[in-house]
């Protein structure tokens, strides 16, 4: 980690003293990041494992292409439902408790899907997993953003995305290991319960978000929690600024209509725009349907297609590590623009690869390579930056609800694209379908240049003040 600031930064009449972190504080944050990041791991595992499972559902349950699409979509629908309630639940009961409930739902959903004897049981288990994924996709970055010092928030919140990529990669490895095992798809689904148990146990030792505690009037608990996160560093100035921000946020207290407040308009447009563009650029099509895409490109066997998909998962992990390293130095906006530019070029190559004769070996190499480059640039840019920005740009009083809306739109977009993908292939063909995703990426670049601000190095209270001052 880079050294943190030593300056005093004015915010609405106050100052925030930033001191060097102690070794104990660093070790404590490693522990917190590992435990809280398991929510991201489960998100990734639940998302990625379907790529292998779906190859065996025709034989196990006689599911045709449309029903396989429904199998993918039912988890996404559950995720949208979980995300819809996540902000309200996190604001009402706290971030920590909801993460605990999320772990319990992962355990239940994984076991139910793995032991399913009917399509109904299989779909019900996936729906529960979807709800859990929707909850953690909002609450994990929210919790990490609220407990982290400004100068390391980019890296710490991006740990959530890093864990998502680790979860996806591990899911691909599990898919590969059990691809030749009788009813191996049951193991693929059931093994997700193990990290969920680790999250369930780990959340007992983590403190609640000090910002949430203060918002509930638990001032002493908030101070103790913040001191736990900051180690020996004085927290008096940070507490004062949080109080000041909460007083200013009184204007947002109320129902969901407060999300239409004029001071929230710009961050809401940024969040919803990125939520949509993260999905309509096609990332989860590659992650969900990679084995099918690679089989169509000429990798004939399921094992070979899953092996190539595992390589894509590894690229995802490594590229996210790059994002973690540079998120707080290069900034969110620069990484977002770089990532989208790379995605656009790779999608054009991927589209072109499907227009080549498929009997030629080089067509498969181009398609697999272009998919890997696409995933790498996604992991550097809009993959982590979306989740980081929506945890930063909203006032505390509405942060949970606003993130919930953005996450619902993200999952709804995911569900729409995944549900339509196989029909798009039939109607347009593979080349034109990925060319359509390239067009969406070009629009995302324009949107970013026009609307997305830089937030690196600023406290959550400073970001709120910055947005208000630019309305």
C-alpha positions as CSV (number, residue, x, y, z in Angstrom):
1,X,0.0,0.0,0.0
2,X,1.1,3.6,-0.7
3,X,1.8,5.8,2.3
4,X,-1.3,7.7,3.4
5,X,-1.6,11.4,3.4
6,X,-0.2,13.7,6.2
7,X,-2.2,16.8,5.2
8,X,-5.3,18.3,6.6
9,X,-8.1,18.4,4.1
10,X,-10.9,21.0,4.6
11,X,-14.5,19.7,4.3
12,X,-17.4,22.1,4.9
13,X,-15.6,24.0,7.6
14,X,-13.8,21.0,9.2
15,X,-10.4,19.3,8.8
16,X,-9.5,15.7,8.6
17,X,-6.0,14.8,9.9
18,X,-4.5,11.9,8.0
19,X,-1.7,10.1,9.7
20,X,0.5,7.1,8.9
21,X,-1.1,3.7,9.6
22,X,0.5,1.5,12.2
23,X,1.5,-2.1,11.4
24,X,-1.3,-3.3,13.8
25,X,-3.9,-1.3,11.8
26,X,-2.6,-2.8,8.5
27,X,-2.8,-6.3,9.9
28,X,-6.3,-5.6,11.2
29,X,-7.4,-4.4,7.8
30,X,-6.0,-7.6,6.2
31,X,-8.1,-9.7,8.6
32,X,-11.2,-7.5,7.9
33,X,-10.7,-7.6,4.1
34,X,-10.3,-11.4,4.1
35,X,-13.5,-12.0,6.1
36,X,-15.7,-9.3,4.5
37,X,-14.3,-10.1,1.1
38,X,-15.7,-13.6,1.4
39,X,-19.0,-12.0,0.4
40,X,-17.4,-11.1,-2.9
41,X,-16.0,-14.6,-3.2
42,X,-19.4,-16.1,-2.9
43,X,-20.8,-13.6,-5.4
44,X,-18.1,-14.8,-7.9
45,X,-18.4,-18.5,-7.2
46,X,-22.2,-18.4,-7.5
47,X,-21.9,-16.5,-10.7
48,X,-19.1,-18.5,-12.3
49,X,-20.1,-22.1,-11.4
50,X,-23.1,-21.9,-13.7
51,X,-20.7,-22.0,-16.7
52,X,-19.9,-25.7,-16.0
53,X,-23.2,-26.7,-14.5
54,X,-25.2,-25.7,-17.5
55,X,-23.3,-28.1,-19.7
56,X,-24.8,-31.1,-17.8
57,X,-28.4,-29.9,-17.3
58,X,-29.7,-31.2,-20.6
59,X,-28.7,-34.8,-19.5
60,X,-29.7,-34.4,-15.9
61,X,-33.0,-32.7,-16.3
62,X,-33.7,-32.6,-20.0
63,X,-33.4,-28.8,-20.1
64,X,-33.5,-27.3,-23.6
65,X,-31.7,-24.1,-24.5
66,X,-34.5,-21.9,-23.4
67,X,-34.8,-23.6,-20.0
68,X,-31.1,-23.4,-19.6
69,X,-31.4,-19.7,-20.1
70,X,-34.2,-19.6,-17.5
71,X,-31.8,-21.5,-15.1
72,X,-29.3,-18.7,-15.5
73,X,-32.0,-16.0,-15.3
74,X,-33.6,-17.3,-12.1
75,X,-30.5,-16.6,-10.1
76,X,-30.3,-13.2,-11.6
77,X,-34.0,-12.5,-10.8
78,X,-33.2,-13.6,-7.2
79,X,-30.2,-11.3,-7.2
80,X,-32.4,-8.4,-8.3
81,X,-34.8,-9.1,-5.5
82,X,-31.9,-9.4,-3.0
83,X,-30.4,-6.1,-4.2
84,X,-33.8,-4.4,-4.1
85,X,-34.1,-5.1,-0.4
86,X,-30.4,-4.9,0.5
87,X,-30.2,-1.1,1.1
88,X,-33.4,-0.9,3.2
89,X,-32.3,-3.9,5.3
90,X,-28.7,-2.7,5.7
91,X,-30.0,0.8,6.8
92,X,-32.5,-0.8,9.2
93,X,-30.5,-3.6,10.7
94,X,-26.9,-2.8,10.0
95,X,-24.3,-3.9,7.4
96,X,-22.8,-6.6,9.6
97,X,-26.1,-8.4,10.3
98,X,-27.1,-8.5,6.7
99,X,-23.8,-10.1,5.7
100,X,-24.4,-12.8,8.3
101,X,-27.8,-13.5,6.8
102,X,-26.3,-13.5,3.4
103,X,-23.9,-16.3,4.4
104,X,-26.8,-18.4,5.8
105,X,-28.7,-18.0,2.5
106,X,-25.6,-19.1,0.5
107,X,-25.4,-22.3,2.6
108,X,-29.0,-23.1,2.3
109,X,-29.2,-22.4,-1.5
110,X,-26.0,-24.3,-2.3
111,X,-27.2,-27.4,-0.4
112,X,-30.7,-27.3,-1.8
113,X,-29.5,-26.9,-5.4
114,X,-26.9,-29.7,-5.0
115,X,-29.4,-32.2,-3.6
116,X,-32.2,-31.3,-6.1
117,X,-34.2,-34.2,-7.4
118,X,-36.4,-32.1,-9.6
119,X,-36.3,-28.9,-11.7
120,X,-38.3,-27.1,-9.1
121,X,-35.7,-27.9,-6.3
122,X,-32.8,-27.0,-8.6
123,X,-34.4,-23.6,-9.5
124,X,-35.4,-22.9,-5.9
125,X,-31.8,-23.4,-4.7
126,X,-30.5,-21.1,-7.5
127,X,-33.1,-18.5,-6.6
128,X,-32.0,-18.5,-2.9
129,X,-28.4,-18.2,-4.1
130,X,-29.4,-15.3,-6.3
131,X,-31.0,-13.5,-3.4
132,X,-27.8,-13.9,-1.4
133,X,-25.7,-12.7,-4.3
134,X,-27.9,-9.6,-4.6
135,X,-27.5,-8.9,-0.9
136,X,-23.7,-9.2,-0.9
137,X,-23.2,-7.3,-4.1
138,X,-24.6,-4.2,-2.3
139,X,-23.7,-4.7,1.3
140,X,-20.1,-5.9,1.0
141,X,-18.7,-2.8,-0.9
142,X,-20.9,-0.6,1.3
143,X,-19.4,-2.0,4.5
144,X,-15.9,-1.8,3.2
145,X,-16.3,1.8,1.9
146,X,-17.6,2.9,5.3
147,X,-14.9,1.4,7.4
148,X,-11.9,2.4,5.3
149,X,-9.7,5.5,5.4
150,X,-9.9,7.6,2.2
151,X,-6.4,7.0,0.9
152,X,-6.8,3.3,0.8
153,X,-10.5,3.0,0.1
154,X,-10.0,2.3,-3.6
155,X,-7.8,-0.7,-3.0
156,X,-9.8,-2.1,0.0
157,X,-13.2,-1.8,-1.8
158,X,-11.6,-3.3,-4.9
159,X,-10.7,-6.3,-2.8
160,X,-14.4,-7.1,-3.1
161,X,-14.0,-7.3,-6.8
162,X,-10.8,-9.2,-6.5
163,X,-12.6,-11.8,-4.4
164,X,-15.4,-11.9,-7.0
165,X,-12.8,-12.8,-9.6
166,X,-11.1,-15.4,-7.3
167,X,-14.6,-16.9,-6.7
168,X,-15.2,-17.1,-10.5
169,X,-11.8,-18.7,-11.1
170,X,-12.3,-21.2,-8.3
171,X,-15.7,-22.1,-9.7
172,X,-14.1,-22.7,-13.1
173,X,-11.5,-25.0,-11.5
174,X,-14.2,-26.9,-9.6
175,X,-16.1,-27.2,-12.9
176,X,-13.0,-28.7,-14.5
177,X,-12.3,-31.1,-11.7
178,X,-15.8,-32.5,-11.6
179,X,-16.6,-32.3,-15.3
180,X,-15.7,-36.0,-15.7
181,X,-17.4,-37.1,-12.5
182,X,-20.8,-38.8,-12.4
183,X,-23.3,-36.1,-11.4
184,X,-20.4,-33.8,-10.8
185,X,-22.6,-30.7,-11.3
186,X,-24.0,-31.5,-7.8
187,X,-20.5,-31.0,-6.3
188,X,-20.0,-27.9,-8.4
189,X,-23.1,-26.3,-6.7
190,X,-22.7,-27.8,-3.2
191,X,-19.1,-26.8,-2.6
192,X,-20.2,-23.1,-2.4
193,X,-21.5,-23.9,1.1
194,X,-17.9,-24.1,2.5
195,X,-16.8,-20.5,2.0
196,X,-20.3,-19.4,3.1
197,X,-19.7,-21.2,6.4
198,X,-16.4,-19.3,6.8
199,X,-18.2,-16.0,6.2
200,X,-20.9,-16.9,8.7
201,X,-18.3,-17.6,11.4
202,X,-16.1,-14.7,10.5
203,X,-18.8,-12.0,10.7
204,X,-19.1,-12.7,14.4
205,X,-15.7,-11.0,15.1
206,X,-16.1,-8.0,12.9
207,X,-17.4,-4.7,14.3
208,X,-20.3,-2.8,12.7
209,X,-19.8,0.2,10.4
210,X,-19.1,3.2,12.6
211,X,-21.0,5.5,10.2
212,X,-24.1,3.3,10.5
213,X,-23.7,3.2,14.3
214,X,-23.5,7.0,14.5
215,X,-26.5,7.3,12.2
216,X,-28.5,5.2,14.7
217,X,-27.4,7.4,17.6
218,X,-24.9,4.9,19.1
219,X,-22.1,7.5,19.5
220,X,-19.9,5.6,22.0
221,X,-20.1,2.4,19.9
222,X,-19.3,4.3,16.8
223,X,-16.2,5.8,18.4
224,X,-15.0,2.4,19.6
225,X,-15.6,0.8,16.2
226,X,-13.8,3.7,14.4
227,X,-10.9,3.5,16.8
228,X,-10.7,-0.3,16.2
229,X,-10.3,0.4,12.4
230,X,-7.8,3.3,12.8
231,X,-5.6,1.7,15.5
232,X,-3.6,4.3,17.5
233,X,-4.5,7.2,15.2
234,X,-6.8,9.8,16.8
235,X,-10.3,9.6,15.4
236,X,-11.7,12.8,16.9
237,X,-11.5,14.9,13.7
238,X,-13.0,12.1,11.6
239,X,-15.9,11.6,14.0
240,X,-16.5,15.4,14.0
241,X,-16.7,15.4,10.2
242,X,-19.0,12.3,10.2
243,X,-21.3,14.2,12.6
244,X,-21.2,17.3,10.4
245,X,-22.1,15.3,7.3
246,X,-25.0,13.6,9.1
247,X,-26.3,16.9,10.2
248,X,-26.2,18.1,6.6
249,X,-27.8,14.9,5.4
250,X,-31.0,15.7,7.4
251,X,-32.5,17.0,4.2
252,X,-32.5,13.4,2.8
253,X,-34.3,11.8,5.7
254,X,-37.6,10.3,4.5
255,X,-38.9,7.7,2.0
256,X,-37.6,6.6,-1.3
257,X,-38.6,9.9,-2.8
258,X,-35.5,11.4,-1.3
259,X,-33.5,9.7,-4.1
260,X,-35.1,12.3,-6.4
261,X,-33.6,15.2,-4.4
262,X,-31.7,17.7,-6.6
263,X,-28.4,17.1,-4.8
264,X,-28.7,13.4,-5.5
265,X,-29.5,13.8,-9.2
266,X,-26.0,13.7,-10.7
267,X,-24.6,10.8,-8.5
268,X,-27.8,8.9,-9.3
269,X,-27.3,9.4,-13.1
270,X,-23.7,8.3,-12.8
271,X,-24.6,5.2,-10.7
272,X,-27.4,4.0,-13.0
273,X,-25.5,4.7,-16.1
274,X,-22.5,2.6,-15.0
275,X,-24.9,-0.1,-13.6
276,X,-26.4,-0.5,-17.1
277,X,-23.2,-0.2,-19.1
278,X,-21.3,-2.7,-16.9
279,X,-23.8,-5.4,-18.1
280,X,-24.8,-4.4,-21.7
281,X,-21.2,-4.4,-22.7
282,X,-21.4,-8.2,-22.5
283,X,-19.1,-9.3,-19.6
284,X,-21.4,-11.9,-18.1
285,X,-22.2,-13.3,-21.5
286,X,-18.5,-14.3,-21.6
287,X,-18.5,-15.5,-18.0
288,X,-21.8,-17.5,-18.1
289,X,-21.5,-18.9,-21.6
290,X,-17.8,-19.1,-22.2
291,X,-17.7,-22.9,-22.6
292,X,-20.5,-22.7,-25.2
293,X,-18.8,-19.8,-27.0
294,X,-15.5,-21.7,-27.1
295,X,-17.2,-24.9,-28.3
296,X,-18.7,-22.9,-31.1
297,X,-15.3,-21.5,-31.9
298,X,-13.9,-25.0,-32.4
299,X,-13.0,-26.3,-29.0
300,X,-15.0,-29.5,-29.4
301,X,-15.0,-31.2,-25.9
302,X,-16.6,-29.8,-22.7
303,X,-13.4,-30.4,-20.8
304,X,-11.3,-28.4,-23.3
305,X,-13.9,-25.6,-23.3
306,X,-14.0,-25.4,-19.5
307,X,-10.2,-25.4,-19.4
308,X,-10.1,-22.4,-21.7
309,X,-12.7,-20.8,-19.5
310,X,-10.5,-21.4,-16.5
311,X,-7.8,-19.5,-18.3
312,X,-10.2,-16.6,-18.7
313,X,-10.9,-16.7,-15.0
314,X,-7.2,-16.5,-14.2
315,X,-6.8,-13.5,-16.4
316,X,-9.7,-11.9,-14.5
317,X,-7.9,-12.4,-11.2
318,X,-4.6,-11.0,-12.4
319,X,-6.1,-8.0,-14.1
320,X,-8.1,-7.1,-10.9
321,X,-4.8,-7.2,-8.9
322,X,-3.6,-4.5,-11.3
323,X,-6.7,-2.4,-10.6
324,X,-6.2,-2.8,-6.8
325,X,-2.6,-1.6,-7.2
326,X,-3.4,1.5,-9.2
327,X,-7.0,2.5,-8.1
328,X,-5.8,5.0,-5.5
329,X,-2.8,6.4,-7.5
330,X,-4.1,6.6,-11.1
331,X,-7.7,7.1,-10.0
332,X,-11.1,5.7,-10.9
333,X,-11.8,7.8,-14.0
334,X,-8.5,7.0,-15.7
335,X,-8.8,3.2,-15.1
336,X,-12.4,3.3,-16.3
337,X,-11.5,5.0,-19.6
338,X,-8.6,2.7,-20.1
339,X,-10.7,-0.4,-19.4
340,X,-13.5,0.6,-21.7
341,X,-11.1,1.5,-24.5
342,X,-9.5,-2.0,-24.3
343,X,-12.9,-3.7,-24.1
344,X,-14.1,-1.9,-27.3
345,X,-11.0,-3.1,-29.3
346,X,-11.2,-6.7,-28.0
347,X,-15.0,-6.9,-28.7
348,X,-14.3,-5.8,-32.3
349,X,-11.7,-8.6,-32.6
350,X,-14.0,-11.1,-30.9
351,X,-16.8,-10.2,-33.4
352,X,-14.4,-10.4,-36.3
353,X,-13.3,-13.8,-35.2
354,X,-16.8,-15.3,-35.6
355,X,-16.8,-14.0,-39.2
356,X,-13.8,-16.1,-40.0
357,X,-14.1,-19.7,-41.3
358,X,-14.6,-21.8,-38.2
359,X,-12.7,-24.8,-39.6
360,X,-9.5,-22.7,-39.4
361,X,-7.5,-23.1,-36.2
362,X,-6.6,-19.4,-36.1
363,X,-10.3,-18.5,-35.7
364,X,-10.5,-20.3,-32.3
365,X,-7.2,-18.7,-31.2
366,X,-8.4,-15.2,-32.1
367,X,-11.8,-15.7,-30.3
368,X,-10.2,-17.1,-27.1
369,X,-7.5,-14.5,-27.0
370,X,-10.0,-11.6,-27.7
371,X,-12.2,-12.9,-24.9
372,X,-9.3,-13.0,-22.5
373,X,-8.3,-9.4,-23.4
374,X,-11.9,-8.3,-23.0
375,X,-12.1,-9.8,-19.5
376,X,-8.7,-8.3,-18.6
377,X,-9.8,-4.7,-19.5
378,X,-13.2,-5.2,-17.8
379,X,-11.4,-6.2,-14.6
380,X,-9.1,-3.2,-14.8
381,X,-11.9,-0.7,-15.4
382,X,-15.7,-0.8,-15.2
383,X,-15.7,-4.1,-13.2
384,X,-14.3,-2.8,-10.0
385,X,-14.9,0.9,-10.6
386,X,-18.7,0.6,-10.7
387,X,-18.9,-1.1,-7.3
388,X,-16.4,1.4,-5.8
389,X,-18.1,4.5,-7.1
390,X,-21.6,3.6,-6.0
391,X,-20.2,3.0,-2.5
392,X,-18.6,6.5,-2.5
393,X,-20.8,9.1,-4.3
394,X,-24.0,9.1,-2.2
395,X,-24.8,10.9,1.1
396,X,-24.7,8.6,4.1
397,X,-28.4,9.1,4.9
398,X,-29.5,7.5,1.6
399,X,-26.3,5.5,0.7
400,X,-27.9,2.1,1.4
401,X,-31.1,2.8,-0.6
402,X,-29.3,4.5,-3.5
403,X,-26.8,1.6,-3.8
404,X,-29.7,-0.8,-3.7
405,X,-31.4,0.9,-6.6
406,X,-28.1,1.0,-8.6
407,X,-27.5,-2.7,-7.9
408,X,-31.1,-3.7,-8.9
409,X,-30.6,-1.9,-12.2
410,X,-27.3,-3.7,-12.6
411,X,-28.8,-7.2,-11.9
412,X,-31.9,-6.4,-14.1
413,X,-29.6,-5.5,-16.9
414,X,-27.6,-8.6,-16.3
415,X,-30.8,-10.7,-16.4
416,X,-32.0,-9.1,-19.6
417,X,-28.8,-9.6,-21.4
418,X,-28.3,-13.2,-20.2
419,X,-31.9,-14.0,-21.0
420,X,-31.7,-12.6,-24.5
421,X,-28.3,-13.8,-25.5
422,X,-29.2,-17.2,-27.0
423,X,-32.1,-15.6,-28.9
424,X,-29.7,-12.9,-30.1
425,X,-27.3,-15.6,-31.4
426,X,-30.2,-17.1,-33.3
427,X,-31.4,-13.8,-34.8
428,X,-28.1,-12.1,-35.5
429,X,-25.4,-14.7,-35.3
430,X,-22.3,-14.6,-33.1
431,X,-20.4,-11.9,-35.0
432,X,-23.2,-9.3,-35.0
433,X,-24.1,-10.1,-31.4
434,X,-20.6,-9.2,-30.2
435,X,-20.6,-6.2,-32.5
436,X,-23.7,-5.0,-30.7
437,X,-21.8,-5.3,-27.4
438,X,-19.0,-3.2,-28.9
439,X,-21.5,-0.5,-29.8
440,X,-22.7,-0.4,-26.2
441,X,-19.1,-0.1,-25.0
442,X,-18.6,2.9,-27.3
443,X,-21.6,4.5,-25.7
444,X,-20.2,3.7,-22.2
445,X,-17.0,5.6,-23.2
446,X,-18.9,8.7,-24.2
447,X,-21.0,8.5,-20.9
448,X,-17.8,8.3,-18.8
449,X,-16.1,11.2,-20.5
450,X,-19.3,13.3,-20.0
451,X,-20.5,12.4,-16.5
452,X,-18.1,10.4,-14.3
453,X,-16.0,12.4,-11.8
454,X,-12.8,11.5,-10.1
455,X,-13.1,10.6,-6.4
456,X,-9.6,9.3,-5.5
457,X,-8.2,10.4,-2.1
458,X,-11.4,12.1,-0.9
459,X,-13.3,11.1,2.2
460,X,-16.9,10.1,1.8
461,X,-17.9,13.4,3.3
462,X,-15.7,15.3,0.9
463,X,-17.2,13.5,-2.1
464,X,-20.7,14.4,-0.9
465,X,-19.7,18.1,-0.5
466,X,-18.1,18.0,-4.0
467,X,-21.3,16.7,-5.6
468,X,-23.4,19.3,-3.8
469,X,-21.1,22.2,-4.9
470,X,-21.3,21.2,-8.6
471,X,-25.1,21.0,-8.8
